[in-house]
Amino acid sequence: MLRSLNAVEGEVKHSMEGEWPGVIDAVIENPDRQASWHFTILRDGKLYQHYEIEDICWHCGQPGDERRDTSLIGNITLVGEEHEGFAGEALTLAQIATTTQLTADIRRLCGITDPPTRP
């Protein structure tokens, strides 16, 4: 399913809750797992793009969750980003630099001037 670039309202910056090699097996290559996201940012700052920004990925909410304020709208309007690391682990300086540049690029590309914020 695709959306236009001007339908993108912002990003969700997730914690991967793990390390890159393990996520490949547990999530990306697991046919039983419904999860997808646009970008991965590793601890060393390396950026991987898995889907085009116009693609609607499943990174917000739980499978079967039909709450409009989480899974439906979030997946349709937001770009999903996963940052390598565990809960409570601070982003590295390299991750901060990469994610900051990615945000600037997405905002410019999609014409985002007033992104949504979490209450």
Steps between C-alpha positions, in 0.01 A plus 500: 500500500633843408445856613611831353796680653275785611292248702801445730457703819812398693701212642496253784845438646494155656757309703583173328515324837790297371800488273500509124604141421230358730229721355565370151407146609234582760304763310604582146537143372230348724185425296297461822573854620295794375743788533669730253662842504665736260843562653743338742772705667785296647711602800783602267262733312463282193158547342303228323185571300268200474198659330428814301352787700180464295456142624271449799684282751373335819695662785228654720261303717440129522368269228120518504502831688241718328542806720508795264740698720770234502534229241280621219592866486854447622582242236333700224648841579834438674841371392634223723860508621672243719812586696731214596516455876302396804241674722662774704817498289596848384551562130861529392630830360511334158133395530402851606679652201342254257147522641516881508605512134233244408232713668614809308499307172153351557353836602646667190397220263145472639441872559448454874493832682307407816552131590270335756631445850410243760297641789 
